[in-house]
Amino acid sequence: MMKLRLKVGPKGQIVIPKILREKYGIKENDYVLVEVKDKELAITRAPSIEETLEWIKLRRRRLKAKQANLGDLAEVDLEEFNEDICGR
């Protein structure tokens, strides 16, 4: 496990070092997910829109769904979604 000491700026911002952004595929204007684990924060790359759409297509195939209806996403298990997309 690697630990880095990062300075928090006046607006609560931190800079993810370039080597880590490259390793985890985090690019400018991407989004990240911050997960609270006990007394720690875990930062992971959020799935792109393309990855999200692909996940939805695969899920529809798995469930043999013919057409999505308004409100169907209310039934989506976001933890399963995060595990499927982010590999966690």
C-alpha positions in Angstrom: 0.0 0.0 0.0 1.3 3.4 -0.9 0.5 6.5 1.1 0.9 10.1 -0.1 0.8 13.2 2.0 -1.2 15.8 0.0 -1.8 19.4 1.0 -5.5 20.6 1.1 -6.0 24.0 -0.4 -8.1 26.8 1.0 -11.2 25.5 -0.9 -10.7 21.9 0.3 -9.1 20.9 -3.0 -6.3 18.3 -3.4 -4.3 17.6 -6.5 -4.0 13.9 -7.5 -0.4 13.4 -8.7 0.0 12.9 -12.4 1.5 9.5 -12.1 -1.6 8.3 -10.3 -4.0 10.1 -12.7 -2.3 8.3 -15.6 -2.3 4.9 -13.9 -6.0 5.1 -13.1 -7.1 6.8 -16.3 -8.3 10.0 -14.7 -8.2 12.8 -17.2 -9.1 16.5 -17.1 -12.8 17.1 -16.7 -13.4 13.5 -15.6 -15.3 12.7 -12.5 -14.2 10.7 -9.5 -16.1 8.9 -6.8 -15.3 9.5 -3.1 -16.3 6.6 -0.9 -16.3 6.8 2.9 -14.8 3.7 4.5 -14.7 3.8 8.3 -12.3 6.7 9.0 -10.9 6.8 5.4 -11.8 8.2 2.0 -11.3 6.2 -1.1 -11.1 8.0 -4.5 -11.9 6.1 -7.7 -12.5 7.1 -11.3 -16.1 7.4 -12.1 -17.3 5.5 -15.1 -17.7 7.6 -18.3 -21.0 8.1 -20.1 -19.9 5.5 -22.7 -19.1 2.9 -20.0 -22.4 3.6 -18.3 -24.4 3.2 -21.5 -22.5 -0.1 -22.2 -23.3 -1.4 -18.7 -27.0 -0.5 -19.3 -27.0 -2.4 -22.6 -25.3 -5.5 -21.1 -27.7 -5.4 -18.2 -30.7 -5.2 -20.5 -29.4 -8.2 -22.4 -28.8 -10.1 -19.2 -32.3 -9.3 -18.0 -33.8 -9.8 -21.5 -35.4 -6.4 -21.2 -37.0 -5.1 -24.4 -37.4 -1.4 -23.6 -36.6 0.8 -20.7 -39.4 2.7 -19.1 -39.2 6.0 -17.3 -38.3 5.3 -13.7 -36.6 2.0 -14.4 -33.3 3.3 -13.0 -35.0 3.6 -9.6 -34.7 -0.2 -9.5 -30.9 -0.2 -10.3 -28.7 -1.3 -7.5 -26.0 1.4 -7.5 -23.6 -0.7 -5.6 -23.8 -3.5 -8.2 -23.5 -0.9 -10.9 -20.3 0.5 -9.3 -18.9 -3.0 -8.9 -19.6 -3.9 -12.5 -18.3 -0.7 -14.0 -15.3 0.0 -11.7 -14.4 -3.6 -11.1 -14.7 -3.2 -7.4 
